[in-house]
């Protein structure tokens, strides 16, 4: 199993205060172990510890600052055959400061599966390995009685690997069995709910990983958008791509100029190889010529009138002939209706 930081070296040396650290792993990692094994903390440097400028020209002045670990949020995603882990600080990093990211070698591939049987509520538990071990095992936690809550206590009765346990969740919510530490995170646990914890063999990285980060000196510097790692392209992908190209139909747009035969009849020359059938789709709209609203005032256009278009085909000249007429059919709703009775099926 290999884990590496995908932020560039240049970015680590000029790190925006709102940037995330990105890791890439060759295997899916156990997210339950992230908090204990991926740690970001601030380092102390000489210019942060002492100040020789006024008013401390002759005395060492110590700056009171905290250098605790930085709380992180972890977001995992699959990229091709690898797994990406975004380590996002919950608060902005200090400007012009040096940090260290420490990844412990005990960070391992996914090994823990938690299953809840007889679920009767939204209750859940948090599971950690107290000591790192690499054998297949199973632990079962079963709720014997529904949580009993009083003004100052929250009593839970349960069986953990067959051992009866009674505890006050408000004062103690952690229990340990076979190196598996369980934390009861919720208030109510309902009778007969059962949590099954499966531990599988897993792999670890060979050594600890350290990376040093120096932040920029201005909040106005924003992170560069992270580009996704491209998937690997196989020979089969290339072949499938070109097969798709070969099967793609090229649609050619043909335009024809109508030829007027009478005032309400015109023809359209069909391109070679084209035919008009009854199952074709025809659309038409009715509007003022050149949007000239004067036509309506001069009674040369009546928007209430409806039309019928009779379509036929001249096979000799390969032309479509369209005759447009007014219709008095009271049942016609559409402004234009096509009569295709003269066309082939």
C-alpha positions as CSV (number, residue, x, y, z in Angstrom):
1,X,0.0,0.0,0.0
2,X,1.3,3.4,-1.0
3,X,0.2,6.9,0.1
4,X,1.4,10.2,-1.3
5,X,0.6,13.9,-1.1
6,X,-0.7,15.2,-4.4
7,X,-0.3,18.9,-3.6
8,X,2.7,20.2,-5.6
9,X,6.0,21.1,-3.8
10,X,5.5,24.7,-4.9
11,X,2.1,24.8,-3.3
12,X,3.3,23.4,0.0
13,X,5.9,26.2,0.2
14,X,3.2,28.9,-0.5
15,X,0.1,27.3,1.0
16,X,-3.1,29.4,1.0
17,X,-4.7,29.5,4.5
18,X,-7.9,28.0,3.2
19,X,-6.4,25.2,1.1
20,X,-6.8,21.5,1.7
21,X,-4.2,18.8,1.7
22,X,-4.8,16.0,-0.7
23,X,-3.6,12.4,-0.3
24,X,-3.8,9.6,-2.8
25,X,-3.8,5.9,-1.7
26,X,-3.4,2.8,-3.8
27,X,-6.0,1.1,-1.5
28,X,-9.1,2.1,0.2
29,X,-8.2,3.3,3.7
30,X,-10.0,2.8,7.0
31,X,-11.6,6.1,7.7
32,X,-12.1,5.3,11.4
33,X,-8.4,5.6,11.8
34,X,-8.0,9.0,10.1
35,X,-8.3,11.2,13.2
36,X,-5.6,9.3,15.1
37,X,-3.2,8.8,12.3
38,X,-3.4,11.9,10.1
39,X,-2.3,14.9,12.2
40,X,-1.6,18.5,11.2
41,X,0.1,20.7,13.8
42,X,1.9,24.0,13.8
43,X,5.6,24.3,14.3
44,X,7.4,26.9,16.4
45,X,10.1,29.0,14.9
46,X,12.6,31.5,16.4
47,X,10.9,34.6,15.0
48,X,7.7,33.4,16.6
49,X,9.2,32.8,20.0
50,X,11.2,35.9,20.5
51,X,11.1,39.5,19.5
52,X,14.1,41.8,19.6
53,X,12.4,44.9,18.3
54,X,11.1,47.8,20.4
55,X,10.0,47.8,23.1
56,X,12.1,44.6,23.7
57,X,15.4,46.0,22.5
58,X,17.3,44.7,25.6
59,X,14.9,41.9,26.7
60,X,13.5,38.8,25.2
61,X,9.8,39.1,24.7
62,X,7.9,35.8,24.3
63,X,4.8,35.8,22.2
64,X,1.9,33.8,23.7
65,X,0.5,31.6,21.0
66,X,-0.8,28.1,20.8
67,X,0.7,25.4,18.7
68,X,-1.8,22.6,19.1
69,X,-2.9,20.2,16.4
70,X,-5.3,21.4,13.7
71,X,-8.7,19.8,13.5
72,X,-9.4,18.3,10.1
73,X,-12.4,17.1,8.1
74,X,-11.7,14.1,5.9
75,X,-13.5,13.6,2.5
76,X,-12.8,10.4,0.6
77,X,-13.5,9.7,-3.1
78,X,-12.5,7.1,-5.7
79,X,-10.4,8.2,-8.6
80,X,-9.8,5.5,-11.1
81,X,-8.1,2.6,-9.3
82,X,-6.9,4.9,-6.5
83,X,-8.5,6.6,-3.5
84,X,-8.3,10.3,-2.8
85,X,-8.5,11.8,0.8
86,X,-9.1,15.5,1.2
87,X,-7.8,16.8,4.5
88,X,-9.6,20.1,5.1
89,X,-8.7,22.2,8.1
90,X,-11.9,23.2,10.0
91,X,-10.4,26.7,10.5
92,X,-8.2,28.9,8.4
93,X,-4.5,28.3,9.0
94,X,-2.3,31.0,10.5
95,X,-0.6,33.2,7.9
96,X,3.2,33.1,7.4
97,X,3.4,29.9,9.5
98,X,5.0,26.5,9.2
99,X,3.0,23.3,9.7
100,X,3.8,19.6,9.7
101,X,1.5,16.9,8.4
102,X,2.2,13.6,10.0
103,X,0.8,10.3,8.6
104,X,1.4,7.4,10.9
105,X,2.5,4.1,9.3
106,X,-0.3,2.4,11.3
107,X,-2.8,4.1,8.9
108,X,-4.1,1.0,7.1
109,X,-6.4,-0.3,4.4
110,X,-10.1,-0.7,5.3
111,X,-10.6,-3.4,7.9
112,X,-13.7,-2.5,9.9
113,X,-17.3,-3.3,9.0
114,X,-20.2,-2.3,11.3
115,X,-23.6,-3.8,10.8
116,X,-26.7,-3.0,12.8
117,X,-29.4,-5.6,13.2
118,X,-33.0,-5.2,14.5
119,X,-32.7,-1.4,14.0
120,X,-35.4,0.3,16.0
121,X,-33.9,3.8,16.2
122,X,-31.3,6.1,14.7
123,X,-28.8,5.1,17.4
124,X,-25.2,4.3,16.4
125,X,-21.8,3.5,17.9
126,X,-18.3,4.6,17.2
127,X,-15.6,1.8,16.9
128,X,-11.8,2.0,17.2
129,X,-9.0,-0.5,17.6
130,X,-7.3,0.1,20.9
131,X,-4.2,-1.7,19.7
132,X,-3.4,-2.4,16.1
133,X,-3.7,-6.1,15.3
134,X,-4.1,-8.0,12.1
135,X,-6.3,-11.0,12.6
136,X,-9.9,-11.7,11.6
137,X,-12.3,-11.3,14.5
138,X,-15.9,-10.4,15.3
139,X,-17.4,-8.6,18.3
140,X,-21.2,-8.3,19.0
141,X,-22.8,-5.6,21.1
142,X,-26.5,-6.2,22.0
143,X,-28.9,-3.9,23.8
144,X,-30.6,-5.9,26.6
145,X,-32.9,-3.1,27.8
146,X,-34.1,0.2,26.4
147,X,-32.1,3.1,27.8
148,X,-33.4,4.3,31.2
149,X,-33.1,8.1,31.6
150,X,-33.5,10.0,34.8
151,X,-32.7,13.6,35.7
152,X,-29.0,12.9,36.1
153,X,-28.4,9.5,34.6
154,X,-28.7,7.6,31.4
155,X,-28.5,3.9,32.1
156,X,-27.7,1.4,29.3
157,X,-27.8,-2.4,29.8
158,X,-26.0,-4.4,27.1
159,X,-24.1,-7.5,26.3
160,X,-20.6,-7.0,24.7
161,X,-19.1,-10.3,23.5
162,X,-21.3,-12.1,25.9
163,X,-20.3,-10.0,28.9
164,X,-23.1,-8.2,30.7
165,X,-22.4,-4.5,31.2
166,X,-24.4,-1.7,32.8
167,X,-23.1,1.8,32.5
168,X,-24.2,5.4,32.8
169,X,-23.7,6.8,29.3
170,X,-23.5,10.4,30.7
171,X,-20.5,9.7,32.8
172,X,-18.9,6.8,30.9
173,X,-19.7,6.0,27.3
174,X,-16.6,3.9,26.3
175,X,-16.2,0.1,26.7
176,X,-13.4,-2.2,25.6
177,X,-13.4,-5.8,24.6
178,X,-10.7,-7.8,22.7
179,X,-8.9,-4.5,21.8
180,X,-12.1,-3.1,20.3
181,X,-13.1,0.1,21.9
182,X,-16.8,1.1,21.4
183,X,-18.2,4.6,22.2
184,X,-22.0,4.9,22.7
185,X,-22.6,8.2,20.9
186,X,-26.4,8.5,21.2
187,X,-28.9,9.0,24.1
188,X,-31.4,6.3,23.4
189,X,-30.6,2.6,22.6
190,X,-33.6,0.3,22.1
191,X,-33.9,-3.3,23.4
192,X,-32.8,-6.0,21.0
193,X,-30.8,-3.7,18.8
194,X,-27.5,-5.4,17.8
195,X,-24.3,-4.1,16.5
196,X,-21.9,-6.6,14.7
197,X,-18.3,-5.5,14.4
198,X,-16.2,-7.4,11.9
199,X,-12.4,-6.9,11.8
200,X,-10.5,-8.2,8.7
201,X,-6.8,-8.5,8.0
202,X,-5.3,-5.3,6.5
203,X,-2.2,-3.8,5.2
204,X,-0.2,-0.8,6.3
205,X,2.3,1.6,4.7
206,X,6.0,0.8,5.3
207,X,7.0,4.0,7.2
208,X,5.7,7.3,8.6
209,X,5.1,10.1,6.2
210,X,6.0,13.7,7.0
211,X,5.3,16.9,5.0
212,X,6.1,20.5,5.8
213,X,3.8,23.3,4.8
214,X,4.5,27.0,4.9
215,X,1.4,29.3,4.6
216,X,1.3,32.5,2.6
217,X,1.2,35.9,4.3
218,X,-2.2,37.1,2.9
219,X,-5.8,35.9,3.2
220,X,-6.5,37.2,-0.2
221,X,-4.5,34.4,-1.9
222,X,-7.0,31.7,-2.8
223,X,-6.3,28.0,-3.5
224,X,-5.9,26.9,-7.1
225,X,-8.8,24.6,-8.1
226,X,-7.7,21.0,-7.7
227,X,-7.6,19.1,-10.9
228,X,-8.9,15.5,-10.9
229,X,-6.4,12.8,-11.5
230,X,-7.2,11.4,-14.9
231,X,-8.2,7.7,-15.3
232,X,-5.8,5.4,-17.0
233,X,-6.7,4.7,-20.6
234,X,-6.4,1.2,-21.8
235,X,-6.0,-0.2,-25.4
236,X,-9.6,-1.4,-25.1
237,X,-10.8,2.1,-24.3
238,X,-9.1,3.4,-27.4
239,X,-10.6,0.7,-29.6
240,X,-14.0,1.3,-28.3
241,X,-13.7,5.0,-28.9
242,X,-12.8,4.6,-32.5
243,X,-15.5,2.0,-33.0
244,X,-17.9,4.6,-31.7
245,X,-16.6,7.1,-34.2
246,X,-17.1,4.7,-37.1
247,X,-20.7,4.1,-36.1
248,X,-21.6,7.7,-35.7
249,X,-24.0,8.9,-38.3
250,X,-23.2,12.2,-40.1
251,X,-26.3,14.2,-40.4
252,X,-26.2,16.5,-43.5
253,X,-28.6,19.5,-43.5
254,X,-30.2,20.1,-46.9
255,X,-32.0,23.3,-47.7
256,X,-34.4,23.8,-50.6
257,X,-36.0,27.0,-51.9
258,X,-39.8,26.7,-52.4
259,X,-41.2,27.4,-55.9
260,X,-44.7,29.0,-56.1
261,X,-47.1,27.4,-58.5
262,X,-50.1,29.4,-57.5
263,X,-50.9,32.0,-54.9
264,X,-51.6,29.3,-52.3
265,X,-49.6,26.4,-53.8
266,X,-45.8,25.9,-53.7
267,X,-43.4,23.0,-54.3
268,X,-40.1,21.9,-52.7
269,X,-37.5,20.0,-54.5
270,X,-36.4,16.9,-52.5
271,X,-32.7,16.1,-52.3
272,X,-31.6,12.9,-53.9
273,X,-32.5,9.8,-51.9
274,X,-35.2,11.6,-49.8
275,X,-38.8,10.6,-49.7
276,X,-41.8,11.9,-47.8
277,X,-44.1,9.4,-46.0
278,X,-47.2,9.6,-43.9
279,X,-45.3,8.9,-40.7
280,X,-43.2,12.0,-41.2
281,X,-43.3,14.9,-38.8
282,X,-44.6,18.3,-40.1
283,X,-44.7,21.5,-38.1
284,X,-46.1,25.0,-39.1
285,X,-46.7,28.3,-37.5
286,X,-48.8,31.2,-38.5
287,X,-47.7,34.8,-38.1
288,X,-47.7,38.3,-39.7
289,X,-45.5,38.7,-42.7
290,X,-42.3,40.5,-41.6
291,X,-44.2,41.2,-38.3
292,X,-46.1,44.0,-40.0
293,X,-48.9,44.8,-37.6
294,X,-50.5,47.0,-40.3
295,X,-51.7,44.0,-42.2
296,X,-54.1,43.1,-39.5
297,X,-55.5,46.7,-39.4
298,X,-55.9,46.6,-43.2
299,X,-57.8,43.3,-42.8
300,X,-55.2,41.5,-44.8
301,X,-54.5,39.1,-41.9
302,X,-56.9,37.4,-39.5
303,X,-55.4,35.6,-36.6
304,X,-58.6,33.7,-35.9
305,X,-58.6,31.8,-39.2
306,X,-57.4,28.2,-39.4
307,X,-55.7,26.4,-42.3
308,X,-55.3,23.0,-43.9
309,X,-52.2,22.0,-45.8
310,X,-52.7,19.3,-48.4
311,X,-49.3,17.6,-49.1
312,X,-48.7,15.4,-52.2
313,X,-45.6,14.2,-54.1
314,X,-44.7,14.6,-57.7
315,X,-42.6,11.4,-58.2
316,X,-41.4,12.4,-61.7
317,X,-39.8,15.7,-60.5
318,X,-39.2,14.3,-57.0
319,X,-41.0,17.4,-55.5
320,X,-43.3,17.9,-52.6
321,X,-46.4,20.0,-53.4
322,X,-48.1,21.9,-50.6
323,X,-51.5,23.5,-51.0
324,X,-52.6,25.9,-48.2
325,X,-56.3,26.7,-47.8
326,X,-58.7,28.2,-45.3
327,X,-60.8,25.6,-43.4
328,X,-64.3,26.0,-41.9
329,X,-64.1,22.9,-39.8
330,X,-65.4,23.9,-36.4
331,X,-63.7,20.9,-34.8
332,X,-60.2,22.0,-35.8
333,X,-58.3,23.3,-32.8
334,X,-54.7,23.7,-34.2
335,X,-54.1,26.7,-36.4
336,X,-52.6,24.4,-39.1
337,X,-53.5,20.8,-39.9
338,X,-51.7,18.6,-42.5
339,X,-53.6,16.3,-44.9
340,X,-51.3,13.4,-45.7
341,X,-53.8,11.2,-47.5
342,X,-52.0,11.5,-50.8
343,X,-48.6,10.2,-49.4
344,X,-47.2,6.7,-49.4
345,X,-47.4,4.6,-46.2
